[in-house]
């Protein structure tokens, strides 16, 4: 079978960063990528990892990835899984790799008794929105994402 999905290993840090940069380029956000190979290695493979990554290989080549972490729903009273990034390299698309990565995470949720699988998608990314809807995802338009970073984060922290 040409498709295999496996957990990322320490020697994959550069590959994961390359995939992140590929996703950022697709999303027109490459200028925002600050992560280094060392950052990725420390985050995924340090002593207390809080983020995880699965790599999809097509005939042995890194074709895509899913980077995720556990979250928690107070309403459900259960943990869930938050998919931070899902990306398949353009040359590997139309082989069901994205769907396979999502299904892999869905199986993890069921096996671990997690309450849900969640993620965000850019509102202009119609191909991704259509793909997610075909998998049964519900778009949550009533929620607005919020973020604090840089000066605003520092300012709030300092009171």
Long-range contacts (C-beta under 8 A, 24 or more apart in sequence): 2-58, 2-59, 2-95, 3-56, 3-57, 3-58, 3-63, 3-95, 3-96, 3-97, 3-100, 4-56, 4-57, 5-54, 5-55, 5-56, 5-57, 5-100, 5-101, 5-104, 6-54, 6-55, 6-57, 7-52, 7-53, 7-54, 7-55, 8-44, 8-52, 8-53, 8-54, 8-55, 8-65, 9-45, 10-41, 10-44, 10-45, 12-53, 12-55, 12-62, 13-37, 13-38, 13-40, 13-41, 13-44, 13-45, 15-55, 15-62, 16-40, 16-44, 16-53, 16-55, 16-65, 16-67, 18-62, 19-55, 19-62, 19-64, 19-65, 19-85, 19-87, 19-89, 20-67, 20-85, 20-87, 22-87, 22-89, 23-85, 23-87, 26-87, 26-90, 27-122, 27-125, 51-84, 54-101, 54-104, 54-105, 56-88, 56-92, 56-97, 56-100, 56-101, 58-92, 58-95, 58-97, 61-92, 62-89, 63-88, 63-89, 63-92, 63-95, 63-97, 64-88, 64-89, 64-92, 64-97, 64-98, 64-101, 65-101, 66-101, 66-102, 66-104, 66-105, 68-105, 70-114, 71-118, 73-115, 73-116, 76-115, 76-116, 78-113, 78-114, 78-115, 79-112, 79-114, 79-115, 80-109, 80-114, 80-115, 80-116, 80-117, 80-118, 81-105, 81-108, 81-109, 81-114, 81-116, 81-117, 81-118, 82-118, 82-119, 83-117, 83-118, 83-119, 84-119, 86-119, 98-131, 99-131, 99-135, 102-135, 120-145
